[in-house]
Amino acid sequence: LQYWASVFNSLSVICNWQTPNHRDHLSIPECFDILTAVGNYSNARMSMPSLQLEFRYDPGCMIAFSGRLVRHGVHAVEEDWIAWAWYMRDSV
């Protein structure tokens, strides 16, 4: 790409994958990560155990938080889904 069309310098695409609770140690703590979920599924949950929170993670949902500071994970679902995770790193 000649030009990068985003303020974020990193992108991960996650397909049909459960993510155990974790922190993103390569993310910059001062920046929010933005996760967007799409697909044909139901009953997905995003958990943030360090904050004692759990959210519905329905298709079209966007969640912004510091992935470096907040432990988070997504529970498995049976149907097809994709998540885009936009975040910042010190270097790429």
Stockholm file with secondary structure:
# STOCKHOLM 1.0

chainA/1-92         LQYWASVFNSLSVICNWQTPNHRDHLSIPECFDILTAVGNYSNARMSMPSLQLEFRYDPGCMIAFSGRLVRHGVHAVEEDWIAWAWYMRDSV
#=GR chainA/1-92 SS CCSCCSSCSEEEEEESCCEEEECCTTBCTTSCEEEEEEEECCCCEEEEGGGTEEEECCTTCEEEECTTTSCEEECCCSSEEEEEEEECBSCC
#=GC SS_cons        CCSCCSSCSEEEEEESCCEEEECCTTBCTTSCEEEEEEEECCCCEEEEGGGTEEEECCTTCEEEECTTTSCEEECCCSSEEEEEEEECBSCC
//
